[in-house]
């Protein structure tokens, strides 16, 4: 095996070891030598990952430019929502038509007054995603129009934007009874419409308002205190989670944390940051 092929084999072994997959290789040195002697079939690439850390540019310079560094394999996990890939020619209008005027796909329809599809600029650079409509939203058919919605409007305006410049949507389009959290089957039924909305809008950033929105887009369940303010990606779209405005109404001391998160979004979008006092 030539040096480049051997380097690739060793890179694979190192990568699998990092993943904890090492039972098949108890002796790294001897196994690497054996692998170098044996022809290696090319390993096919897998589908694009659903969630990964946002890309960060590297500033490391190879001190020996004649050295050929091994090419690390790119392991790509299958999408958790592979059945709901982007639809050719899809539009927000078509998504709304597909939902229908009297959707009865899940039990949330039983006490629903109005379907709350979403509102805002169809090509917004910034999308806010909440978990589900509340009482006021259910009555008006618009997202975030109650007390939490007014606070969200203040947050948007503090960023130097207006509501009409962003897009606001929820994971589920109907109000859960007594404003409870959406249940897993309800999220599974309704969230594909949100994925289609994001695919059509293709914003530069998505802000998840609360844990339910984050969990629904990523399929993970870390605590908000652990993941808020961190850049991740959802299908290639930069994603950041912060506290829900309703949480801020109950815990106003957390407003400072949210503002720090929003400043990261502003920097990402190239918006003017407030002057430091």
VENPE-V882243 format. One record per residue. SS is DSSP state (H for helix, E for strand, L for the rest). PSI is psi in radians with two decimals (none if undefined). D_LAST is the distance of its C-alpha to the last C-alpha in Angstrom with 2 decimals. Layout:
ss=[SS,SS]
psi=[PSI,PSI]
d_last=[D_LAST,D_LAST]
This chain:
ss=[L,L,H,H,H,H,H,H,H,H,H,H,H,H,H,H,H,H,L,L,L,L,L,L,L,L,L,H,H,H,H,H,H,H,H,H,H,L,L,L,L,L,L,L,L,L,L,L,L,L,E,E,E,L,L,L,L,L,L,L,L,L,L,L,L,L,L,L,L,L,L,L,L,L,L,L,L,L,L,L,L,H,H,H,L,L,L,L,L,L,L,H,H,H,H,H,H,H,H,L,L,L,L,L,L,L,H,H,H,H,L,L,L,L,L,L,L,L,E,E,L,L,L,L,L,E,E,E,E,E,L,L,L,L,H,H,H,H,H,H,L,L,L,L,L,L,H,H,H,H,H,H,H,H,H,H,H,H,L,L,L,L,H,H,H,L,E,E,E,E,L,L,L,L,L,L,H,H,H,L,L,L,L,H,H,H,H,H,H,H,H,H,H,H,H,H,H,H,H,H,H,L,L,L,E,E,E,E,E,L,H,H,H,H,H,H,H,H,L,L,L,L,L,H,H,H,H,E,L,L,L,E,E,E,L,L,E,E,E,E,E,E,L,L,H,H,H,H,H,H,L,H,H,H,H,H,H,H,H,H,H,H,H,H,H,H,H,H,H,L,L,L,L,L,L,L,L]
psi=[2.40,2.86,-0.64,-0.71,-0.72,-0.70,-0.66,-0.70,-0.79,-0.60,-0.70,-0.79,-0.74,-0.71,-0.79,-0.60,-0.71,-0.56,-0.10,0.19,1.51,0.12,-0.52,-0.08,1.55,-0.42,1.69,-0.77,-0.90,-0.63,-0.67,-0.68,-0.78,-0.70,-0.62,-0.44,-0.33,2.31,2.40,2.16,2.48,2.44,2.09,2.61,2.60,3.07,2.87,2.36,2.60,-0.76,2.30,2.78,2.56,2.56,2.42,2.22,2.46,2.45,0.19,2.28,2.28,2.04,-0.30,1.54,-0.26,-0.23,2.31,1.89,2.51,2.47,1.96,2.40,2.59,1.87,2.14,2.09,2.73,2.55,2.43,-0.31,0.82,-0.45,-0.13,0.82,3.00,2.40,2.23,2.25,0.25,2.62,2.84,-0.65,-0.72,-0.68,-0.76,-0.70,-0.67,-0.57,-0.73,2.93,-0.32,0.99,2.30,0.64,-0.42,3.05,-0.17,-0.33,-0.36,-0.59,0.17,2.50,-0.94,2.54,2.30,1.68,-0.86,2.90,2.62,-2.86,2.25,-0.28,0.67,2.52,-0.32,2.26,2.29,2.34,2.12,-3.03,-0.72,2.86,2.67,-2.86,-0.87,-0.68,-0.69,-0.59,-0.64,-0.33,0.34,2.57,2.49,1.13,-0.05,-2.71,-0.78,-0.59,-0.66,-0.66,-0.68,-0.70,-0.73,-0.68,-0.76,-0.76,-0.56,-0.41,-0.05,0.31,3.06,2.84,-0.61,-0.28,-0.27,3.08,2.43,2.27,3.06,2.82,-0.83,2.57,-0.06,2.62,2.19,2.47,2.39,0.46,0.49,2.92,2.49,2.47,2.77,-0.74,-0.57,-0.72,-0.77,-0.62,-0.70,-0.50,-0.51,-0.50,-0.63,-0.74,-0.69,-0.68,-0.80,-0.64,-0.62,-0.80,-0.71,1.08,2.94,-0.33,2.57,2.27,2.03,2.14,1.65,2.92,-0.66,-0.78,-0.77,-0.82,-0.66,-0.55,-0.39,-0.32,0.24,2.84,0.89,2.84,2.66,-0.63,-0.43,-0.61,-0.21,2.49,0.06,2.35,2.18,-2.96,2.48,1.89,0.76,-0.06,2.18,2.34,2.41,2.42,2.55,3.09,2.57,2.50,-0.59,-0.60,-0.66,-0.55,-0.57,-0.45,1.28,-0.36,-0.29,-0.04,-0.60,-0.68,-0.75,-0.69,-0.65,-0.67,-0.76,-0.55,-0.57,-0.68,-0.75,-0.76,-0.70,-0.66,-0.09,0.40,2.64,2.18,2.58,2.58,2.46,2.42,none]
d_last=[62.43,60.50,57.42,55.00,56.67,56.64,52.92,52.28,54.42,52.59,49.24,50.50,51.69,48.37,46.51,48.85,48.57,44.77,45.48,47.90,50.94,53.10,56.25,58.21,57.33,58.05,58.68,55.96,57.77,61.22,59.94,57.98,61.17,63.23,60.79,61.04,64.82,64.77,63.99,60.79,60.59,57.39,55.02,54.04,50.45,49.41,47.38,43.66,41.51,39.76,36.65,35.23,31.97,30.05,31.17,29.34,30.44,32.23,31.81,34.94,37.66,41.28,42.54,46.06,46.19,49.91,49.31,49.34,46.97,48.33,47.11,45.63,46.97,44.72,45.53,44.75,45.29,46.88,44.73,44.72,45.25,47.65,49.70,46.86,46.05,44.94,47.58,48.66,47.97,46.05,44.00,42.01,44.94,47.41,45.44,45.40,49.13,49.81,48.19,50.47,50.45,51.88,50.73,52.55,51.65,50.33,50.68,47.44,49.53,51.56,49.06,46.93,46.67,44.93,43.90,40.16,40.10,36.57,34.84,32.65,32.86,35.82,34.13,30.56,28.37,26.81,28.98,28.11,30.97,31.70,34.79,36.84,37.18,37.05,39.14,37.42,37.32,40.98,41.95,40.15,40.52,36.86,34.18,31.27,32.13,32.12,29.37,27.95,28.29,26.28,23.40,23.86,23.75,20.35,19.15,20.76,19.36,15.75,16.65,17.76,21.38,24.19,26.82,29.49,27.74,27.83,30.79,31.09,34.03,35.37,37.54,40.35,41.19,42.83,41.60,42.60,44.42,42.36,39.24,40.33,39.11,41.18,44.04,44.78,47.69,45.70,42.89,45.54,47.25,44.31,41.72,43.72,42.90,39.16,39.85,41.71,38.89,36.46,39.14,39.64,35.99,35.06,31.27,28.84,27.30,28.37,26.19,28.43,27.57,29.13,31.72,34.69,33.28,32.36,35.77,37.62,36.22,36.52,39.47,37.68,36.69,33.92,31.67,28.38,26.55,28.09,27.63,24.51,21.95,24.70,26.07,29.82,32.30,34.73,37.55,35.44,32.51,29.17,28.55,25.72,26.08,23.75,24.55,26.58,25.17,28.13,26.98,23.58,25.61,27.33,24.45,21.22,19.52,19.83,17.55,14.63,17.14,18.16,14.78,14.53,18.07,17.48,14.82,17.71,19.98,17.85,17.84,21.56,22.29,20.45,18.17,15.04,12.00,8.92,6.36,3.78,0.00]
